[in-house]
Amino acid sequence: MNNINIINIVKYYNAVERLIILAIRDVYYRNLPVNKSLHKNIDNEITSLGFKYKTNNKHILKFLSRSVDCKDFLNQKINIDQKISWSSFFNLFSMLRNNIAHNGGYIGADIRNKFNGICKNIISEYFIIESDKLMAKDNIQFLNFFERCDWFVVNLVKFIYQEENLKFLGMN
């Protein structure tokens, strides 16, 4: 598998993060202008409430967990046969993005241990680590990873807006 494909994780994560930030803005901070500083301004607002800034946007998930619906969703298993929660999945997604953006997908022992500690089965389902390099397992599994990311963000946004279904997004 061509390793260039994993760079798409960075782009996709940035789009997911932007959608979450826009939803938070719409629901909680309508007075903030939508501009290039929106994420920083949302971070400032959230940290001013006592949610300490953390890497991988953990502070945003803790902020969203004030909503019972968001908290329940984030604590749910991503699949009945897996132990990982949606919150842990997003943490992994964020760690993948950071690793690819800052280390080019190089996986040293410390990063490998972090990945294995969070969700070894998810990493092995979608990716391989070959010669300390993160690579997509194959095209189908790589697309399945993005499908799982879609499921996460669409449902999280649904709960941020306090909607029962996806009709508000024009989806059934």
Phi and psi restraints in degrees (value plus and minus 20) as a CYANA .aco file:
   2 ASN   PHI     -89.9   -49.9
   2 ASN   PSI     104.5   144.5
   3 ASN   PHI     -88.6   -48.6
   3 ASN   PSI     -35.0     5.0
   4 ILE   PHI     -80.7   -40.7
   4 ILE   PSI     -45.6    -5.6
   5 ASN   PHI     -82.1   -42.1
   5 ASN   PSI     -51.6   -11.6
   6 ILE   PHI     -87.8   -47.8
   6 ILE   PSI     -39.2     0.8
   7 ILE   PHI     -82.0   -42.0
   7 ILE   PSI     -45.1    -5.1
   8 ASN   PHI     -84.2   -44.2
   8 ASN   PSI     -43.4    -3.4
   9 ILE   PHI     -81.4   -41.4
   9 ILE   PSI     -60.5   -20.5
  10 VAL   PHI     -82.3   -42.3
  10 VAL   PSI     -68.9   -28.9
  11 LYS   PHI     -82.2   -42.2
  11 LYS   PSI     -64.0   -24.0
  12 TYR   PHI     -87.4   -47.4
  12 TYR   PSI     -62.7   -22.7
  13 TYR   PHI     -79.9   -39.9
  13 TYR   PSI     -64.1   -24.1
  14 ASN   PHI     -80.3   -40.3
  14 ASN   PSI     -57.9   -17.9
  15 ALA   PHI     -88.3   -48.3
  15 ALA   PSI     -62.0   -22.0
  16 VAL   PHI     -82.1   -42.1
  16 VAL   PSI     -67.2   -27.2
  17 GLU   PHI     -79.9   -39.9
  17 GLU   PSI     -62.2   -22.2
  18 ARG   PHI     -82.8   -42.8
  18 ARG   PSI     -62.6   -22.6
  19 LEU   PHI     -82.0   -42.0
  19 LEU   PSI     -62.7   -22.7
  20 ILE   PHI     -83.2   -43.2
  20 ILE   PSI     -64.7   -24.7
  21 ILE   PHI     -82.2   -42.2
  21 ILE   PSI     -62.9   -22.9
  22 LEU   PHI     -83.9   -43.9
  22 LEU   PSI     -59.0   -19.0
  23 ALA   PHI     -85.2   -45.2
  23 ALA   PSI     -63.1   -23.1
  24 ILE   PHI     -80.8   -40.8
  24 ILE   PSI     -62.6   -22.6
  25 ARG   PHI     -81.2   -41.2
  25 ARG   PSI     -66.9   -26.9
  26 ASP   PHI     -81.9   -41.9
  26 ASP   PSI     -57.9   -17.9
  27 VAL   PHI    -108.6   -68.6
  27 VAL   PSI     -61.0   -21.0
  28 TYR   PHI    -129.6   -89.6
  28 TYR   PSI     -47.6    -7.6
  29 TYR   PHI    -155.3  -115.3
  29 TYR   PSI      37.2    77.2
  30 ARG   PHI     -80.6   -40.6
  30 ARG   PSI     -41.4    -1.4
  31 ASN   PHI     -97.0   -57.0
  31 ASN   PSI     -35.1     4.9
  32 LEU   PHI     -97.9   -57.9
  32 LEU   PSI     111.2   151.2
  33 PRO   PHI     -90.8   -50.8
  33 PRO   PSI     127.0   167.0
  34 VAL   PHI    -104.5   -64.5
  34 VAL   PSI      84.1   124.1
  35 ASN   PHI    -171.1  -131.1
  35 ASN   PSI    -192.1  -152.1
  36 LYS   PHI     -88.6   -48.6
  36 LYS   PSI     -34.4     5.6
  37 SER   PHI    -115.4   -75.4
  37 SER   PSI     -15.4    24.6
  38 LEU   PHI     -77.7   -37.7
  38 LEU   PSI     -66.9   -26.9
  39 HIS   PHI     -80.7   -40.7
  39 HIS   PSI     -66.8   -26.8
  40 LYS   PHI     -81.1   -41.1
  40 LYS   PSI     -62.3   -22.3
  41 ASN   PHI     -85.1   -45.1
  41 ASN   PSI     -60.5   -20.5
  42 ILE   PHI     -83.0   -43.0
  42 ILE   PSI     -65.3   -25.3
  43 ASP   PHI     -76.2   -36.2
  43 ASP   PSI     -64.5   -24.5
  44 ASN   PHI     -82.2   -42.2
  44 ASN   PSI     -63.1   -23.1
  45 GLU   PHI     -83.2   -43.2
  45 GLU   PSI     -64.3   -24.3
  46 ILE   PHI     -86.8   -46.8
  46 ILE   PSI     -63.9   -23.9
  47 THR   PHI     -87.6   -47.6
  47 THR   PSI     -48.8    -8.8
  48 SER   PHI     -87.9   -47.9
  48 SER   PSI     -38.3     1.7
  49 LEU   PHI    -107.4   -67.4
  49 LEU   PSI     -20.2    19.8
  50 GLY   PHI      82.4   122.4
  50 GLY   PSI     -19.0    21.0
  51 PHE   PHI    -107.5   -67.5
  51 PHE   PSI      84.0   124.0
  52 LYS   PHI     -85.9   -45.9
  52 LYS   PSI     118.4   158.4
  53 TYR   PHI     -82.2   -42.2
  53 TYR   PSI     112.1   152.1
  54 LYS   PHI    -154.0  -114.0
  54 LYS   PSI     135.4   175.4
  55 THR   PHI     -85.4   -45.4
  55 THR   PSI     141.1   181.1
  56 ASN   PHI      41.3    81.3
  56 ASN   PSI       2.9    42.9
  57 ASN   PHI      41.1    81.1
  57 ASN   PSI       7.0    47.0
  58 LYS   PHI     -82.8   -42.8
  58 LYS   PSI     -52.6   -12.6
  59 HIS   PHI     -84.7   -44.7
  59 HIS   PSI     -53.8   -13.8
  60 ILE   PHI     -87.8   -47.8
  60 ILE   PSI     -62.4   -22.4
  61 LEU   PHI     -86.2   -46.2
  61 LEU   PSI     -57.4   -17.4
  62 LYS   PHI     -85.5   -45.5
  62 LYS   PSI     -60.0   -20.0
  63 PHE   PHI     -80.9   -40.9
  63 PHE   PSI     -67.2   -27.2
  64 LEU   PHI     -86.3   -46.3
  64 LEU   PSI     -45.7    -5.7
  65 SER   PHI     -89.8   -49.8
  65 SER   PSI     -24.5    15.5
  66 ARG   PHI     -84.3   -44.3
  66 ARG   PSI     -49.9    -9.9
  67 SER   PHI    -100.2   -60.2
  67 SER   PSI     107.9   147.9
  68 VAL   PHI     -79.2   -39.2
  68 VAL   PSI     -62.3   -22.3
  69 ASP   PHI     -83.1   -43.1
  69 ASP   PSI     -65.3   -25.3
  70 CYS   PHI     -83.4   -43.4
  70 CYS   PSI     -64.0   -24.0
  71 LYS   PHI     -81.4   -41.4
  71 LYS   PSI     -65.8   -25.8
  72 ASP   PHI     -80.4   -40.4
  72 ASP   PSI     -64.5   -24.5
  73 PHE   PHI     -82.8   -42.8
  73 PHE   PSI     -67.9   -27.9
  74 LEU   PHI     -83.4   -43.4
  74 LEU   PSI     -47.6    -7.6
  75 ASN   PHI    -108.2   -68.2
  75 ASN   PSI     -31.7     8.3
  76 GLN   PHI     -87.7   -47.7
  76 GLN   PSI     129.2   169.2
  77 LYS   PHI     -88.0   -48.0
  77 LYS   PSI     126.2   166.2
  78 ILE   PHI     -93.6   -53.6
  78 ILE   PSI     -42.2    -2.2
  79 ASN   PHI    -171.4  -131.4
  79 ASN   PSI     129.8   169.8
  80 ILE   PHI     -81.4   -41.4
  80 ILE   PSI     -48.7    -8.7
  81 ASP   PHI    -114.4   -74.4
  81 ASP   PSI     -11.5    28.5
  82 GLN   PHI    -144.9  -104.9
  82 GLN   PSI     132.9   172.9
  83 LYS   PHI    -110.8   -70.8
  83 LYS   PSI     -35.6     4.4
  84 ILE   PHI     -94.0   -54.0
  84 ILE   PSI     117.3   157.3
  85 SER   PHI    -109.1   -69.1
  85 SER   PSI     147.3   187.3
  86 TRP   PHI     -83.8   -43.8
  86 TRP   PSI     -55.0   -15.0
  87 SER   PHI     -82.4   -42.4
  87 SER   PSI     -65.4   -25.4
  88 SER   PHI     -86.8   -46.8
  88 SER   PSI     -55.9   -15.9
  89 PHE   PHI     -81.8   -41.8
  89 PHE   PSI     -65.1   -25.1
  90 PHE   PHI     -84.2   -44.2
  90 PHE   PSI     -57.5   -17.5
  91 ASN   PHI     -81.8   -41.8
  91 ASN   PSI     -63.5   -23.5
  92 LEU   PHI     -82.6   -42.6
  92 LEU   PSI     -66.0   -26.0
  93 PHE   PHI     -76.3   -36.3
  93 PHE   PSI     -64.4   -24.4
  94 SER   PHI     -85.3   -45.3
  94 SER   PSI     -61.3   -21.3
  95 MET   PHI     -85.1   -45.1
  95 MET   PSI     -59.6   -19.6
  96 LEU   PHI     -80.3   -40.3
  96 LEU   PSI     -66.2   -26.2
  97 ARG   PHI     -78.3   -38.3
  97 ARG   PSI     -67.8   -27.8
  98 ASN   PHI     -84.4   -44.4
  98 ASN   PSI     -61.4   -21.4
  99 ASN   PHI     -84.0   -44.0
  99 ASN   PSI     -63.5   -23.5
 100 ILE   PHI     -89.0   -49.0
 100 ILE   PSI     -64.1   -24.1
 101 ALA   PHI     -87.4   -47.4
 101 ALA   PSI     -57.8   -17.8
 102 HIS   PHI    -121.9   -81.9
 102 HIS   PSI     -42.9    -2.9
 103 ASN   PHI    -142.3  -102.3
 103 ASN   PSI     -15.1    24.9
 104 GLY   PHI      45.3    85.3
 104 GLY   PSI       1.0    41.0
 105 GLY   PHI      68.0   108.0
 105 GLY   PSI     -16.7    23.3
 106 TYR   PHI     -86.0   -46.0
 106 TYR   PSI     111.3   151.3
 107 ILE   PHI    -137.6   -97.6
 107 ILE   PSI      78.3   118.3
 108 GLY   PHI    -101.0   -61.0
 108 GLY   PSI     157.3   197.3
 109 ALA   PHI     -80.0   -40.0
 109 ALA   PSI     -59.3   -19.3
 110 ASP   PHI     -86.1   -46.1
 110 ASP   PSI     -62.5   -22.5
 111 ILE   PHI     -88.1   -48.1
 111 ILE   PSI     -62.3   -22.3
 112 ARG   PHI     -79.2   -39.2
 112 ARG   PSI     -63.0   -23.0
 113 ASN   PHI     -83.4   -43.4
 113 ASN   PSI     -59.2   -19.2
 114 LYS   PHI     -83.4   -43.4
 114 LYS   PSI     -67.3   -27.3
 115 PHE   PHI     -79.5   -39.5
 115 PHE   PSI     -66.8   -26.8
 116 ASN   PHI     -85.3   -45.3
 116 ASN   PSI     -53.6   -13.6
 117 GLY   PHI     -89.4   -49.4
 117 GLY   PSI     -53.1   -13.1
 118 ILE   PHI    -102.8   -62.8
 118 ILE   PSI     -72.7   -32.7
 119 CYS   PHI    -186.7  -146.7
 119 CYS   PSI      55.1    95.1
 120 LYS   PHI     -75.7   -35.7
 120 LYS   PSI     -61.1   -21.1
 121 ASN   PHI     -85.9   -45.9
 121 ASN   PSI     -51.5   -11.5
 122 ILE   PHI     -90.9   -50.9
 122 ILE   PSI     -64.1   -24.1
 123 ILE   PHI     -78.6   -38.6
 123 ILE   PSI     -68.3   -28.3
 124 SER   PHI     -90.3   -50.3
 124 SER   PSI     -42.4    -2.4
 125 GLU   PHI     -92.7   -52.7
 125 GLU   PSI     -57.5   -17.5
 126 TYR   PHI    -130.5   -90.5
 126 TYR   PSI     -42.1    -2.1
 127 PHE   PHI    -152.6  -112.6
 127 PHE   PSI     143.3   183.3
 128 ILE   PHI    -146.0  -106.0
 128 ILE   PSI     132.9   172.9
 129 ILE   PHI    -135.9   -95.9
 129 ILE   PSI      92.3   132.3
 130 GLU   PHI    -144.0  -104.0
 130 GLU   PSI     103.5   143.5
 131 SER   PHI      31.7    71.7
 131 SER   PSI      26.0    66.0
 132 ASP   PHI      40.7    80.7
 132 ASP   PSI       5.1    45.1
 133 LYS   PHI    -142.3  -102.3
 133 LYS   PSI     109.5   149.5
 134 LEU   PHI     -96.3   -56.3
 134 LEU   PSI     109.6   149.6
 135 MET   PHI    -159.2  -119.2
 135 MET   PSI     129.2   169.2
 136 ALA   PHI     -86.5   -46.5
 136 ALA   PSI     120.5   160.5
 137 LYS   PHI     -84.0   -44.0
 137 LYS   PSI     -72.2   -32.2
 138 ASP   PHI    -182.6  -142.6
 138 ASP   PSI     151.8   191.8
 139 ASN   PHI     -82.2   -42.2
 139 ASN   PSI     -60.1   -20.1
 140 ILE   PHI     -84.9   -44.9
 140 ILE   PSI     -69.4   -29.4
 141 GLN   PHI     -84.5   -44.5
 141 GLN   PSI     -55.0   -15.0
 142 PHE   PHI     -84.1   -44.1
 142 PHE   PSI     -64.0   -24.0
 143 LEU   PHI     -85.9   -45.9
 143 LEU   PSI     -56.0   -16.0
 144 ASN   PHI     -83.3   -43.3
 144 ASN   PSI     -55.2   -15.2
 145 PHE   PHI     -81.5   -41.5
 145 PHE   PSI     -65.2   -25.2
 146 PHE   PHI     -86.1   -46.1
 146 PHE   PSI     -54.5   -14.5
 147 GLU   PHI     -82.6   -42.6
 147 GLU   PSI     -60.5   -20.5
 148 ARG   PHI     -84.3   -44.3
 148 ARG   PSI     -59.1   -19.1
 149 CYS   PHI     -83.9   -43.9
 149 CYS   PSI     -60.8   -20.8
 150 ASP   PHI     -78.0   -38.0
 150 ASP   PSI     -68.0   -28.0
 151 TRP   PHI     -78.1   -38.1
 151 TRP   PSI     -63.6   -23.6
 152 PHE   PHI     -79.9   -39.9
 152 PHE   PSI     -75.8   -35.8
 153 VAL   PHI     -88.9   -48.9
 153 VAL   PSI     -60.6   -20.6
 154 VAL   PHI     -83.2   -43.2
 154 VAL   PSI     -62.8   -22.8
 155 ASN   PHI     -92.1   -52.1
 155 ASN   PSI     -58.2   -18.2
 156 LEU   PHI     -82.2   -42.2
 156 LEU   PSI     -64.8   -24.8
 157 VAL   PHI     -82.4   -42.4
 157 VAL   PSI     -59.5   -19.5
 158 LYS   PHI     -76.1   -36.1
 158 LYS   PSI     -65.3   -25.3
 159 PHE   PHI     -93.6   -53.6
 159 PHE   PSI     -52.1   -12.1
 160 ILE   PHI     -80.6   -40.6
 160 ILE   PSI     -64.2   -24.2
 161 TYR   PHI     -99.0   -59.0
 161 TYR   PSI     -23.4    16.6
 162 GLN   PHI      39.4    79.4
 162 GLN   PSI      25.0    65.0
 163 GLU   PHI    -121.7   -81.7
 163 GLU   PSI     132.8   172.8
 164 GLU   PHI    -105.0   -65.0
 164 GLU   PSI     -46.6    -6.6
 165 ASN   PHI    -165.9  -125.9
 165 ASN   PSI    -190.5  -150.5
 166 LEU   PHI    -117.6   -77.6
 166 LEU   PSI     -11.2    28.8
 167 LYS   PHI     -80.3   -40.3
 167 LYS   PSI     -50.3   -10.3
 168 PHE   PHI     -85.7   -45.7
 168 PHE   PSI     -38.3     1.7
 169 LEU   PHI    -117.5   -77.5
 169 LEU   PSI     -15.5    24.5
 170 GLY   PHI      59.6    99.6
 170 GLY   PSI       0.3    40.3
 171 MET   PHI    -136.3   -96.3
 171 MET   PSI     132.6   172.6
